[in-house]
Structures are given as structure tokens and as C-alpha cells.
């Protein structure tokens, strides 16, 4: 049973848009040209969802429908036209946090729709939320966001787990998705604000 209800397309569009913005902001900070910025916006937005679809046996979403590509390009153009000085200092981190929470829940929901087991659906949500940002950082040549010590994957894991758990318990929509997104975003936001992190390995 999929309890996402009417929020499903909204989360998909929101995830695409905010991740596209984050990709463009990274490109702009690296002084990339317009075409490069659009490329980074697209790769960031569709990277995680592409891997998810391949893993769960679904048609790759942006290959069967051109709408996601158009959304990413439109958002990328708008973001590129805004002067860098107009963006808040931590805009990249906050856009990324919003995309992380939305896509963690959306990815888990789509996996459930394709008959994937709950635990694996949570993993699919994490992959959807995190892989695009990793591809963005590696491609542009900046340290991957996963190498930072503050909570990141954990926030996606919490969002996806909450959604799958509440969905399995039979709670009516849109509460499973709303709670998952809200808690995931709040946790990532707290990590940005207060540098929250899990204990690190002490080494030998």
C-alpha cells in the first residue's frame, strides 16, 4: 500500500527543483558557464533517481517523460541569472537539505510501488536523496558532502524510515510523507545550524 497520496508529484517536483538549484549554485561558485551550470543542475537532480530506477527495475523516469528535464533546465536558467551575491551564504546547504528530505521519502515510496521490500525501500530512498549530490561534488571537483562529518545520510535514512514505518502502520495520507519530510529536513537543518554529527571511528 502506498500512503503518499497527493504529495507524491509535489515531492518529486520539489526534489527536482531544489537539487537543480543546488547543482547550479555549485557550478556558479566554480565560475562555470551557462551550459555547464545547466548540466550540473540536471545531473544533481536526476542522478539519485536514475540509480534508484535502475535498481528497482523501473523505467528511468526522465527517459520516459521529458518533463523532469524541462523542470531542471528552467530552474537552472532562473538560478543562473540571479547574481551570486544575492544568494544567502548557506543557500546551497539549505536547498540541498530540502531536496534530501523530499527525495528520501519519494524514493522510498516509489520503491514500495514497485514491490520492493520495506527495508530495501528505505535504502532506495537514501540512494535517491544522496547520490545526485555526490555526483555533483565529484564532477565539479569539490570535496563530497558525504565526507563532511555533520549528519547527511542519517537525515535521509530517518526520513525514509519514518515514511516506510508510518505507511506500513496504515496511517492515512498525507501524514507518513509529511512527517518523514519534516523530520528529515529538521534533522539536516539542525546539523547545518549546530554541526551535529555521529561519533567518528577512533582509528587504531
N, C-alpha and C positions, 0 to 999 in steps of 0.2 A: 504493500500500500504506500503510495506517495502522498505525504501530507503537506507538500509545499504550497499547493493551492495556487491562487492568482499571483503570488510573489515570484514564481519561477521565472517568467520572462523578465520581470523587473530586476531580479538579481543577476540574470545573465547580462542584460544591457548595462547595469551599473558596474559589474565587474569588468566588462569590456572597456567601458568609458574611462574608469579611473585608472586601470592599468595602462591604457593607452596614454593617458596624461603623464603617468609616472615614467613611461618609456621616453616620451618626448622631453620631459624635464632633464633626464639623464643626458640625452643627446644634446640638448641646448647648453647644458653646463660644460659639455665637452667641445662646444663650438662646432657641432656638426651642421651641415647644410639642411635645407628644407626636405629634400628627398631622404636623406639619412635619418632625420627626425621622424618622418612618417614610417620608415622601416622599423625603427626601434619601437615606436608606438604599437605597430601591428604585431611584431614578434613578442613583445611583452604581454599583449592582451590575449593572443591566441596560443602561446606556447604551452601553457599548462593544460588547457582544454584539448589541444591536439594529442598530447601524450595520453591523456585520460581516455579519449575516444578510441585510440588505437588499442589500449589495454583492455577496455571493456567490450570491444567488438562492435562499437557504434560507428556509423559514418562520421568522418571528420566534419565537424559542424560547419566550418567556414568553406569547405569544399563543395557542400551540397546547397548552401544558401549564401549568396553574396552580401546579405545584409550586415553580418558582423564585420566584414572587411570595410564596407562603406561607413559604418559607425566609427570604426577605429580611425579611418582616414579623415573623416570630418572632425573628430575630436582632436586628432593630431594637428590638423591645419589651424584650428582655433587656438590650441595651446601654443603652437609655434609662433603665432602672430602676437601673442601677449609678451611684452618686454620682460626679460628675466627679472629685472629689478622690481616688477610689480608682484611677483610671487612671494608669499610668506617664506621665511627662512627654511622652515621644515615642511614645506608643501609636499615635496616628494615622499617623505615618510608617511604623511597623513593620507595622501591619495593611495599609497601602497597598502596602508592598513585597511582602508575601506575595501579595496579590491580583494585583499586577503580574506576578509571575513565573508564577503558576498560569494566569492568563488569557492571557498571551502564548503559552504552549505550547498551551493548549486551543484558542485561536482559530486558531492555525496548523494544528492537527490537523483542526479542523472544516472549514477551507477546503480542505485536501487531500482530505478525504472527499467534497467536492462537486466534485472535479475541477479545482480551481484550481491554476495553475502554482506551482512551489515558491517563486519569488521573490515572487509576489503573495500566496502563503500566509503568508510571513513578514510582509508588510505587514498582512495581515488579523490576525495575532497581535498586532502592535503596536497596531493600532486597537482591538482588543478590550481590551487591557490599559490603554490610556491615556485613551480618550475619556470613560469614566464619571467619572474623577477630574476631567477638565476641565469637564464639565457640572456636577459638584458644586460646584467652586470658583466658576465663573461665576454659577451660580444663587444661591449663598449670599452672593456679593459679596466674596469674598476673592481675593487675587492667585492666578492659576492656578499650579498646581505646575509646569507647563511653563516658566514664566518664571523659575524658580529655576535657578541656574547648576549645581547638582550633578547628577550623572548620574541620568536618569529614563527618558526614551525609549530611551537607549542600553542600559539594562539589559533592557528589554523586547525590543529588537532582538536582543541577544545570546541571550536565552533562546529566542526563536522561531527564530533562525537555527541554533542548535545542534540544536534538535529536528528541524527540517526536514532538516538535513545528515545527522544520525545516522540518521534514518528512511530517507533515500534510500540510505544506505550498507548498509542491510539489517541493522543491529544489532537484536537481538531485544528485544522489550519486557520490562520497562518502562524500559530504560536510556535511550533517547532522551528520553523525557519527564522522567525523574528527573534526568538530567544538565542538561537545559535549565532546569528549575525551580530546581535547586540553584544553578547558576551565576548565573542571573538574580537570584535572591534575594540571593546573596552579594555580587554587584556592587552592587546597590541598597543593601544593608546597609552595605557599605564606604563608599558615597557619603554615607549618612546619618551614619555614625560619623566619617569623616575629611574630609567636604566635597569629595569627588572631583568633578572637573569637566573637561570637554574645553576646549581653548583657545577663547577668545572672539574674535569678529571685532574687529579693532583700529579699525574705522571709517575715516574719510577721513584 
